[in-house]
């Protein structure tokens, strides 16, 4: 049986969506270290209407990060379907990797969000705070289940309180990226 088309937020206010979001939970991905913590994304609107994306995670006390660009998948649609482009490896950006970033749910105050994509292989629960009320978390998990996601794959992301400030020691060699490709 074919899965139904996912419901996506309509009328996303990009200005309100900008800023820092903390990863509360996600499906494990080869693009992130398995022992990553304090994972967060910072979105900044650029003059051309695209969004600068800075994804950061800490692993073994070092900050790994990658920057990319997000843009509307269809400029004529009011659906929150974005494309995100990163260049890999991050220390030698030569290969563009483009993925879908669909905002499946967003509360009225732009305080928490459910992000997915059409293949249902990736899922993120994001929040403006490092921790989320368990009831809200469970509602987002149920919403993901209703959209056809196998929520048994969700992994909660450890977040410290307060979160790391600044950049901290960086993994300047991109070792985290190679480890993540190898499944470490």
PyMOL CGO cylinders between C-alpha atoms (Angstrom):
from pymol import cmd
from pymol.cgo import CYLINDER

trace = [
    CYLINDER, 0.00, 0.00, 0.00, 1.42, 3.39, -0.98, 0.3, 1, 1, 1, 1, 1, 1,
    CYLINDER, 1.42, 3.39, -0.98, 2.04, 5.84, 1.80, 0.3, 1, 1, 1, 1, 1, 1,
    CYLINDER, 2.04, 5.84, 1.80, -0.03, 9.00, 1.71, 0.3, 1, 1, 1, 1, 1, 1,
    CYLINDER, -0.03, 9.00, 1.71, 1.59, 12.33, 0.95, 0.3, 1, 1, 1, 1, 1, 1,
    CYLINDER, 1.59, 12.33, 0.95, 2.81, 13.93, 4.16, 0.3, 1, 1, 1, 1, 1, 1,
    CYLINDER, 2.81, 13.93, 4.16, 1.14, 17.03, 5.50, 0.3, 1, 1, 1, 1, 1, 1,
    CYLINDER, 1.14, 17.03, 5.50, 3.52, 19.97, 5.44, 0.3, 1, 1, 1, 1, 1, 1,
    CYLINDER, 3.52, 19.97, 5.44, 3.28, 23.35, 7.15, 0.3, 1, 1, 1, 1, 1, 1,
    CYLINDER, 3.28, 23.35, 7.15, 1.87, 26.07, 4.89, 0.3, 1, 1, 1, 1, 1, 1,
    CYLINDER, 1.87, 26.07, 4.89, 2.78, 29.74, 5.10, 0.3, 1, 1, 1, 1, 1, 1,
    CYLINDER, 2.78, 29.74, 5.10, 6.10, 29.34, 6.90, 0.3, 1, 1, 1, 1, 1, 1,
    CYLINDER, 6.10, 29.34, 6.90, 7.39, 32.73, 8.08, 0.3, 1, 1, 1, 1, 1, 1,
    CYLINDER, 7.39, 32.73, 8.08, 11.10, 32.37, 7.32, 0.3, 1, 1, 1, 1, 1, 1,
    CYLINDER, 11.10, 32.37, 7.32, 12.01, 35.40, 9.44, 0.3, 1, 1, 1, 1, 1, 1,
    CYLINDER, 12.01, 35.40, 9.44, 10.43, 33.83, 12.52, 0.3, 1, 1, 1, 1, 1, 1,
    CYLINDER, 10.43, 33.83, 12.52, 12.00, 30.46, 11.74, 0.3, 1, 1, 1, 1, 1, 1,
    CYLINDER, 12.00, 30.46, 11.74, 15.54, 31.87, 11.75, 0.3, 1, 1, 1, 1, 1, 1,
    CYLINDER, 15.54, 31.87, 11.75, 17.82, 31.46, 14.74, 0.3, 1, 1, 1, 1, 1, 1,
    CYLINDER, 17.82, 31.46, 14.74, 19.04, 28.53, 16.80, 0.3, 1, 1, 1, 1, 1, 1,
    CYLINDER, 19.04, 28.53, 16.80, 17.25, 25.20, 17.09, 0.3, 1, 1, 1, 1, 1, 1,
    CYLINDER, 17.25, 25.20, 17.09, 18.37, 22.35, 19.35, 0.3, 1, 1, 1, 1, 1, 1,
    CYLINDER, 18.37, 22.35, 19.35, 18.02, 18.76, 18.22, 0.3, 1, 1, 1, 1, 1, 1,
    CYLINDER, 18.02, 18.76, 18.22, 15.87, 16.96, 20.79, 0.3, 1, 1, 1, 1, 1, 1,
    CYLINDER, 15.87, 16.96, 20.79, 15.74, 13.69, 18.86, 0.3, 1, 1, 1, 1, 1, 1,
    CYLINDER, 15.74, 13.69, 18.86, 16.48, 12.36, 15.40, 0.3, 1, 1, 1, 1, 1, 1,
    CYLINDER, 16.48, 12.36, 15.40, 16.90, 9.24, 13.33, 0.3, 1, 1, 1, 1, 1, 1,
    CYLINDER, 16.90, 9.24, 13.33, 20.58, 8.24, 13.37, 0.3, 1, 1, 1, 1, 1, 1,
    CYLINDER, 20.58, 8.24, 13.37, 22.30, 9.40, 10.22, 0.3, 1, 1, 1, 1, 1, 1,
    CYLINDER, 22.30, 9.40, 10.22, 25.61, 8.61, 8.61, 0.3, 1, 1, 1, 1, 1, 1,
    CYLINDER, 25.61, 8.61, 8.61, 26.16, 12.36, 8.45, 0.3, 1, 1, 1, 1, 1, 1,
    CYLINDER, 26.16, 12.36, 8.45, 26.33, 12.71, 12.24, 0.3, 1, 1, 1, 1, 1, 1,
    CYLINDER, 26.33, 12.71, 12.24, 28.61, 11.00, 14.75, 0.3, 1, 1, 1, 1, 1, 1,
    CYLINDER, 28.61, 11.00, 14.75, 26.86, 8.29, 16.78, 0.3, 1, 1, 1, 1, 1, 1,
    CYLINDER, 26.86, 8.29, 16.78, 28.13, 9.81, 20.02, 0.3, 1, 1, 1, 1, 1, 1,
    CYLINDER, 28.13, 9.81, 20.02, 27.19, 13.37, 19.04, 0.3, 1, 1, 1, 1, 1, 1,
    CYLINDER, 27.19, 13.37, 19.04, 25.71, 15.62, 21.70, 0.3, 1, 1, 1, 1, 1, 1,
    CYLINDER, 25.71, 15.62, 21.70, 24.61, 19.24, 21.99, 0.3, 1, 1, 1, 1, 1, 1,
    CYLINDER, 24.61, 19.24, 21.99, 23.59, 19.05, 18.35, 0.3, 1, 1, 1, 1, 1, 1,
    CYLINDER, 23.59, 19.05, 18.35, 22.04, 22.23, 17.03, 0.3, 1, 1, 1, 1, 1, 1,
    CYLINDER, 22.04, 22.23, 17.03, 21.25, 24.13, 13.86, 0.3, 1, 1, 1, 1, 1, 1,
    CYLINDER, 21.25, 24.13, 13.86, 21.46, 27.87, 13.37, 0.3, 1, 1, 1, 1, 1, 1,
    CYLINDER, 21.46, 27.87, 13.37, 19.57, 29.40, 10.46, 0.3, 1, 1, 1, 1, 1, 1,
    CYLINDER, 19.57, 29.40, 10.46, 20.31, 32.87, 9.10, 0.3, 1, 1, 1, 1, 1, 1,
    CYLINDER, 20.31, 32.87, 9.10, 18.30, 34.52, 6.32, 0.3, 1, 1, 1, 1, 1, 1,
    CYLINDER, 18.30, 34.52, 6.32, 20.48, 35.91, 3.52, 0.3, 1, 1, 1, 1, 1, 1,
    CYLINDER, 20.48, 35.91, 3.52, 19.72, 38.94, 1.35, 0.3, 1, 1, 1, 1, 1, 1,
    CYLINDER, 19.72, 38.94, 1.35, 18.90, 36.71, -1.65, 0.3, 1, 1, 1, 1, 1, 1,
    CYLINDER, 18.90, 36.71, -1.65, 16.14, 34.91, 0.30, 0.3, 1, 1, 1, 1, 1, 1,
    CYLINDER, 16.14, 34.91, 0.30, 18.13, 31.72, 0.86, 0.3, 1, 1, 1, 1, 1, 1,
    CYLINDER, 18.13, 31.72, 0.86, 19.05, 30.51, 4.33, 0.3, 1, 1, 1, 1, 1, 1,
    CYLINDER, 19.05, 30.51, 4.33, 22.54, 29.90, 5.67, 0.3, 1, 1, 1, 1, 1, 1,
    CYLINDER, 22.54, 29.90, 5.67, 22.52, 26.62, 7.63, 0.3, 1, 1, 1, 1, 1, 1,
    CYLINDER, 22.52, 26.62, 7.63, 25.10, 25.90, 10.32, 0.3, 1, 1, 1, 1, 1, 1,
    CYLINDER, 25.10, 25.90, 10.32, 24.81, 22.40, 11.80, 0.3, 1, 1, 1, 1, 1, 1,
    CYLINDER, 24.81, 22.40, 11.80, 26.98, 21.71, 14.85, 0.3, 1, 1, 1, 1, 1, 1,
    CYLINDER, 26.98, 21.71, 14.85, 27.53, 18.72, 17.09, 0.3, 1, 1, 1, 1, 1, 1,
    CYLINDER, 27.53, 18.72, 17.09, 30.01, 17.89, 19.80, 0.3, 1, 1, 1, 1, 1, 1,
    CYLINDER, 30.01, 17.89, 19.80, 31.76, 14.52, 19.84, 0.3, 1, 1, 1, 1, 1, 1,
    CYLINDER, 31.76, 14.52, 19.84, 34.59, 13.55, 22.20, 0.3, 1, 1, 1, 1, 1, 1,
    CYLINDER, 34.59, 13.55, 22.20, 34.72, 17.16, 23.41, 0.3, 1, 1, 1, 1, 1, 1,
    CYLINDER, 34.72, 17.16, 23.41, 35.27, 18.63, 19.95, 0.3, 1, 1, 1, 1, 1, 1,
    CYLINDER, 35.27, 18.63, 19.95, 32.91, 20.62, 17.80, 0.3, 1, 1, 1, 1, 1, 1,
    CYLINDER, 32.91, 20.62, 17.80, 32.15, 19.25, 14.36, 0.3, 1, 1, 1, 1, 1, 1,
    CYLINDER, 32.15, 19.25, 14.36, 30.15, 21.39, 11.97, 0.3, 1, 1, 1, 1, 1, 1,
    CYLINDER, 30.15, 21.39, 11.97, 29.04, 21.79, 8.41, 0.3, 1, 1, 1, 1, 1, 1,
    CYLINDER, 29.04, 21.79, 8.41, 27.55, 24.81, 6.66, 0.3, 1, 1, 1, 1, 1, 1,
    CYLINDER, 27.55, 24.81, 6.66, 25.09, 24.78, 3.84, 0.3, 1, 1, 1, 1, 1, 1,
    CYLINDER, 25.09, 24.78, 3.84, 22.28, 26.64, 2.15, 0.3, 1, 1, 1, 1, 1, 1,
    CYLINDER, 22.28, 26.64, 2.15, 18.53, 26.07, 2.28, 0.3, 1, 1, 1, 1, 1, 1,
    CYLINDER, 18.53, 26.07, 2.28, 16.02, 27.35, -0.26, 0.3, 1, 1, 1, 1, 1, 1,
    CYLINDER, 16.02, 27.35, -0.26, 12.38, 26.81, -1.18, 0.3, 1, 1, 1, 1, 1, 1,
    CYLINDER, 12.38, 26.81, -1.18, 11.91, 23.69, -3.29, 0.3, 1, 1, 1, 1, 1, 1,
    CYLINDER, 11.91, 23.69, -3.29, 9.12, 25.42, -5.23, 0.3, 1, 1, 1, 1, 1, 1,
    CYLINDER, 9.12, 25.42, -5.23, 9.05, 29.22, -5.08, 0.3, 1, 1, 1, 1, 1, 1,
    CYLINDER, 9.05, 29.22, -5.08, 5.41, 29.23, -6.20, 0.3, 1, 1, 1, 1, 1, 1,
    CYLINDER, 5.41, 29.23, -6.20, 4.21, 27.03, -3.33, 0.3, 1, 1, 1, 1, 1, 1,
    CYLINDER, 4.21, 27.03, -3.33, 3.30, 28.12, 0.19, 0.3, 1, 1, 1, 1, 1, 1,
    CYLINDER, 3.30, 28.12, 0.19, 4.32, 24.69, 1.55, 0.3, 1, 1, 1, 1, 1, 1,
    CYLINDER, 4.32, 24.69, 1.55, 7.35, 24.52, 3.87, 0.3, 1, 1, 1, 1, 1, 1,
    CYLINDER, 7.35, 24.52, 3.87, 9.29, 22.21, 1.55, 0.3, 1, 1, 1, 1, 1, 1,
    CYLINDER, 9.29, 22.21, 1.55, 12.90, 23.27, 1.43, 0.3, 1, 1, 1, 1, 1, 1,
    CYLINDER, 12.90, 23.27, 1.43, 16.01, 21.91, -0.18, 0.3, 1, 1, 1, 1, 1, 1,
    CYLINDER, 16.01, 21.91, -0.18, 19.26, 21.97, 1.77, 0.3, 1, 1, 1, 1, 1, 1,
    CYLINDER, 19.26, 21.97, 1.77, 22.61, 21.85, -0.01, 0.3, 1, 1, 1, 1, 1, 1,
    CYLINDER, 22.61, 21.85, -0.01, 25.88, 20.96, 1.71, 0.3, 1, 1, 1, 1, 1, 1,
    CYLINDER, 25.88, 20.96, 1.71, 29.27, 20.43, 0.19, 0.3, 1, 1, 1, 1, 1, 1,
    CYLINDER, 29.27, 20.43, 0.19, 31.25, 17.41, 1.35, 0.3, 1, 1, 1, 1, 1, 1,
    CYLINDER, 31.25, 17.41, 1.35, 33.64, 16.67, 2.74, 0.3, 1, 1, 1, 1, 1, 1,
    CYLINDER, 33.64, 16.67, 2.74, 33.30, 19.82, 4.87, 0.3, 1, 1, 1, 1, 1, 1,
    CYLINDER, 33.30, 19.82, 4.87, 37.04, 20.45, 5.01, 0.3, 1, 1, 1, 1, 1, 1,
    CYLINDER, 37.04, 20.45, 5.01, 37.32, 20.28, 1.19, 0.3, 1, 1, 1, 1, 1, 1,
    CYLINDER, 37.32, 20.28, 1.19, 33.92, 21.36, -0.15, 0.3, 1, 1, 1, 1, 1, 1,
    CYLINDER, 33.92, 21.36, -0.15, 33.74, 19.90, -3.65, 0.3, 1, 1, 1, 1, 1, 1,
    CYLINDER, 33.74, 19.90, -3.65, 30.77, 17.54, -3.79, 0.3, 1, 1, 1, 1, 1, 1,
    CYLINDER, 30.77, 17.54, -3.79, 27.29, 19.07, -3.47, 0.3, 1, 1, 1, 1, 1, 1,
    CYLINDER, 27.29, 19.07, -3.47, 24.78, 16.98, -1.52, 0.3, 1, 1, 1, 1, 1, 1,
    CYLINDER, 24.78, 16.98, -1.52, 21.16, 18.16, -1.71, 0.3, 1, 1, 1, 1, 1, 1,
    CYLINDER, 21.16, 18.16, -1.71, 18.43, 16.89, 0.60, 0.3, 1, 1, 1, 1, 1, 1,
    CYLINDER, 18.43, 16.89, 0.60, 14.81, 17.58, 1.39, 0.3, 1, 1, 1, 1, 1, 1,
    CYLINDER, 14.81, 17.58, 1.39, 13.86, 19.51, 4.53, 0.3, 1, 1, 1, 1, 1, 1,
    CYLINDER, 13.86, 19.51, 4.53, 10.11, 19.47, 5.08, 0.3, 1, 1, 1, 1, 1, 1,
    CYLINDER, 10.11, 19.47, 5.08, 8.59, 21.24, 8.06, 0.3, 1, 1, 1, 1, 1, 1,
    CYLINDER, 8.59, 21.24, 8.06, 5.87, 18.76, 9.06, 0.3, 1, 1, 1, 1, 1, 1,
    CYLINDER, 5.87, 18.76, 9.06, 4.76, 20.61, 12.16, 0.3, 1, 1, 1, 1, 1, 1,
    CYLINDER, 4.76, 20.61, 12.16, 5.53, 23.93, 13.80, 0.3, 1, 1, 1, 1, 1, 1,
    CYLINDER, 5.53, 23.93, 13.80, 3.82, 25.35, 16.86, 0.3, 1, 1, 1, 1, 1, 1,
    CYLINDER, 3.82, 25.35, 16.86, 2.23, 28.81, 16.67, 0.3, 1, 1, 1, 1, 1, 1,
    CYLINDER, 2.23, 28.81, 16.67, 5.06, 30.38, 18.68, 0.3, 1, 1, 1, 1, 1, 1,
    CYLINDER, 5.06, 30.38, 18.68, 7.81, 28.83, 16.50, 0.3, 1, 1, 1, 1, 1, 1,
    CYLINDER, 7.81, 28.83, 16.50, 9.17, 27.13, 19.61, 0.3, 1, 1, 1, 1, 1, 1,
    CYLINDER, 9.17, 27.13, 19.61, 9.35, 23.52, 18.41, 0.3, 1, 1, 1, 1, 1, 1,
    CYLINDER, 9.35, 23.52, 18.41, 9.19, 21.73, 15.08, 0.3, 1, 1, 1, 1, 1, 1,
    CYLINDER, 9.19, 21.73, 15.08, 8.99, 18.33, 13.43, 0.3, 1, 1, 1, 1, 1, 1,
    CYLINDER, 8.99, 18.33, 13.43, 11.17, 18.01, 10.34, 0.3, 1, 1, 1, 1, 1, 1,
    CYLINDER, 11.17, 18.01, 10.34, 11.18, 15.16, 7.83, 0.3, 1, 1, 1, 1, 1, 1,
    CYLINDER, 11.18, 15.16, 7.83, 11.46, 14.33, 4.17, 0.3, 1, 1, 1, 1, 1, 1,
    CYLINDER, 11.46, 14.33, 4.17, 9.53, 12.28, 1.62, 0.3, 1, 1, 1, 1, 1, 1,
    CYLINDER, 9.53, 12.28, 1.62, 11.45, 8.99, 1.91, 0.3, 1, 1, 1, 1, 1, 1,
    CYLINDER, 11.45, 8.99, 1.91, 10.85, 9.00, 5.70, 0.3, 1, 1, 1, 1, 1, 1,
    CYLINDER, 10.85, 9.00, 5.70, 14.50, 8.00, 6.26, 0.3, 1, 1, 1, 1, 1, 1,
    CYLINDER, 14.50, 8.00, 6.26, 15.29, 11.15, 8.22, 0.3, 1, 1, 1, 1, 1, 1,
    CYLINDER, 15.29, 11.15, 8.22, 13.39, 12.78, 11.06, 0.3, 1, 1, 1, 1, 1, 1,
    CYLINDER, 13.39, 12.78, 11.06, 14.24, 15.54, 13.51, 0.3, 1, 1, 1, 1, 1, 1,
    CYLINDER, 14.24, 15.54, 13.51, 12.48, 16.98, 16.52, 0.3, 1, 1, 1, 1, 1, 1,
    CYLINDER, 12.48, 16.98, 16.52, 13.78, 20.50, 17.12, 0.3, 1, 1, 1, 1, 1, 1,
    CYLINDER, 13.78, 20.50, 17.12, 13.21, 23.00, 19.89, 0.3, 1, 1, 1, 1, 1, 1,
    CYLINDER, 13.21, 23.00, 19.89, 14.36, 26.54, 20.71, 0.3, 1, 1, 1, 1, 1, 1,
    CYLINDER, 14.36, 26.54, 20.71, 15.34, 25.24, 24.17, 0.3, 1, 1, 1, 1, 1, 1,
    CYLINDER, 15.34, 25.24, 24.17, 17.78, 22.44, 24.99, 0.3, 1, 1, 1, 1, 1, 1,
    CYLINDER, 17.78, 22.44, 24.99, 14.99, 20.39, 26.58, 0.3, 1, 1, 1, 1, 1, 1,
    CYLINDER, 14.99, 20.39, 26.58, 11.38, 19.77, 25.67, 0.3, 1, 1, 1, 1, 1, 1,
    CYLINDER, 11.38, 19.77, 25.67, 8.33, 19.00, 27.77, 0.3, 1, 1, 1, 1, 1, 1,
    CYLINDER, 8.33, 19.00, 27.77, 7.69, 15.24, 27.61, 0.3, 1, 1, 1, 1, 1, 1,
    CYLINDER, 7.69, 15.24, 27.61, 4.03, 15.72, 26.67, 0.3, 1, 1, 1, 1, 1, 1,
    CYLINDER, 4.03, 15.72, 26.67, 4.96, 17.89, 23.68, 0.3, 1, 1, 1, 1, 1, 1,
    CYLINDER, 4.96, 17.89, 23.68, 7.67, 15.42, 22.69, 0.3, 1, 1, 1, 1, 1, 1,
    CYLINDER, 7.67, 15.42, 22.69, 5.16, 12.56, 22.77, 0.3, 1, 1, 1, 1, 1, 1,
    CYLINDER, 5.16, 12.56, 22.77, 2.70, 14.57, 20.66, 0.3, 1, 1, 1, 1, 1, 1,
    CYLINDER, 2.70, 14.57, 20.66, 5.40, 15.15, 18.03, 0.3, 1, 1, 1, 1, 1, 1,
    CYLINDER, 5.40, 15.15, 18.03, 6.35, 11.47, 18.06, 0.3, 1, 1, 1, 1, 1, 1,
    CYLINDER, 6.35, 11.47, 18.06, 2.69, 10.56, 17.53, 0.3, 1, 1, 1, 1, 1, 1,
    CYLINDER, 2.69, 10.56, 17.53, 2.43, 13.07, 14.68, 0.3, 1, 1, 1, 1, 1, 1,
    CYLINDER, 2.43, 13.07, 14.68, 5.49, 11.47, 13.05, 0.3, 1, 1, 1, 1, 1, 1,
    CYLINDER, 5.49, 11.47, 13.05, 3.96, 8.01, 13.50, 0.3, 1, 1, 1, 1, 1, 1,
    CYLINDER, 3.96, 8.01, 13.50, 0.76, 9.28, 11.86, 0.3, 1, 1, 1, 1, 1, 1,
    CYLINDER, 0.76, 9.28, 11.86, 2.85, 10.49, 8.90, 0.3, 1, 1, 1, 1, 1, 1,
    CYLINDER, 2.85, 10.49, 8.90, 4.23, 6.99, 8.39, 0.3, 1, 1, 1, 1, 1, 1,
    CYLINDER, 4.23, 6.99, 8.39, 7.56, 7.21, 10.22, 0.3, 1, 1, 1, 1, 1, 1,
    CYLINDER, 7.56, 7.21, 10.22, 8.99, 4.24, 12.12, 0.3, 1, 1, 1, 1, 1, 1,
    CYLINDER, 8.99, 4.24, 12.12, 9.43, 6.17, 15.36, 0.3, 1, 1, 1, 1, 1, 1,
    CYLINDER, 9.43, 6.17, 15.36, 11.19, 3.22, 17.02, 0.3, 1, 1, 1, 1, 1, 1,
    CYLINDER, 11.19, 3.22, 17.02, 14.32, 4.58, 15.26, 0.3, 1, 1, 1, 1, 1, 1,
    CYLINDER, 14.32, 4.58, 15.26, 14.15, 7.92, 17.11, 0.3, 1, 1, 1, 1, 1, 1,
    CYLINDER, 14.15, 7.92, 17.11, 17.20, 8.62, 19.26, 0.3, 1, 1, 1, 1, 1, 1,
    CYLINDER, 17.20, 8.62, 19.26, 17.15, 11.37, 21.89, 0.3, 1, 1, 1, 1, 1, 1,
    CYLINDER, 17.15, 11.37, 21.89, 20.09, 13.75, 21.59, 0.3, 1, 1, 1, 1, 1, 1,
    CYLINDER, 20.09, 13.75, 21.59, 21.98, 14.51, 24.81, 0.3, 1, 1, 1, 1, 1, 1,
    CYLINDER, 21.98, 14.51, 24.81, 21.89, 18.26, 25.49, 0.3, 1, 1, 1, 1, 1, 1,
    CYLINDER, 21.89, 18.26, 25.49, 23.73, 19.99, 28.31, 0.3, 1, 1, 1, 1, 1, 1,
    CYLINDER, 23.73, 19.99, 28.31, 22.20, 22.86, 30.23, 0.3, 1, 1, 1, 1, 1, 1,
    CYLINDER, 22.20, 22.86, 30.23, 23.50, 25.40, 29.61, 0.3, 1, 1, 1, 1, 1, 1,
    CYLINDER, 23.50, 25.40, 29.61, 24.57, 24.47, 26.07, 0.3, 1, 1, 1, 1, 1, 1,
    CYLINDER, 24.57, 24.47, 26.07, 28.14, 25.09, 24.92, 0.3, 1, 1, 1, 1, 1, 1,
    CYLINDER, 28.14, 25.09, 24.92, 28.71, 28.71, 23.97, 0.3, 1, 1, 1, 1, 1, 1,
    CYLINDER, 28.71, 28.71, 23.97, 30.93, 29.78, 21.13, 0.3, 1, 1, 1, 1, 1, 1,
    CYLINDER, 30.93, 29.78, 21.13, 32.71, 27.36, 18.92, 0.3, 1, 1, 1, 1, 1, 1,
    CYLINDER, 32.71, 27.36, 18.92, 34.95, 25.48, 21.35, 0.3, 1, 1, 1, 1, 1, 1,
    CYLINDER, 34.95, 25.48, 21.35, 37.75, 23.24, 20.10, 0.3, 1, 1, 1, 1, 1, 1,
    CYLINDER, 37.75, 23.24, 20.10, 37.00, 22.24, 16.53, 0.3, 1, 1, 1, 1, 1, 1,
    CYLINDER, 37.00, 22.24, 16.53, 37.59, 19.06, 14.63, 0.3, 1, 1, 1, 1, 1, 1,
    CYLINDER, 37.59, 19.06, 14.63, 39.45, 20.95, 11.92, 0.3, 1, 1, 1, 1, 1, 1,
    CYLINDER, 39.45, 20.95, 11.92, 40.52, 17.82, 10.06, 0.3, 1, 1, 1, 1, 1, 1,
    CYLINDER, 40.52, 17.82, 10.06, 36.96, 16.66, 9.40, 0.3, 1, 1, 1, 1, 1, 1,
    CYLINDER, 36.96, 16.66, 9.40, 37.66, 13.40, 11.23, 0.3, 1, 1, 1, 1, 1, 1,
    CYLINDER, 37.66, 13.40, 11.23, 34.08, 13.38, 12.57, 0.3, 1, 1, 1, 1, 1, 1,
    CYLINDER, 34.08, 13.38, 12.57, 32.86, 13.33, 8.99, 0.3, 1, 1, 1, 1, 1, 1,
    CYLINDER, 32.86, 13.33, 8.99, 34.97, 10.29, 8.08, 0.3, 1, 1, 1, 1, 1, 1,
    CYLINDER, 34.97, 10.29, 8.08, 33.97, 8.52, 11.31, 0.3, 1, 1, 1, 1, 1, 1,
    CYLINDER, 33.97, 8.52, 11.31, 30.32, 9.17, 10.55, 0.3, 1, 1, 1, 1, 1, 1,
    CYLINDER, 30.32, 9.17, 10.55, 30.65, 7.70, 7.06, 0.3, 1, 1, 1, 1, 1, 1,
    CYLINDER, 30.65, 7.70, 7.06, 32.24, 4.62, 8.60, 0.3, 1, 1, 1, 1, 1, 1,
    CYLINDER, 32.24, 4.62, 8.60, 29.44, 4.36, 11.15, 0.3, 1, 1, 1, 1, 1, 1,
    CYLINDER, 29.44, 4.36, 11.15, 31.55, 5.21, 14.22, 0.3, 1, 1, 1, 1, 1, 1,
]
cmd.load_cgo(trace, "trace")
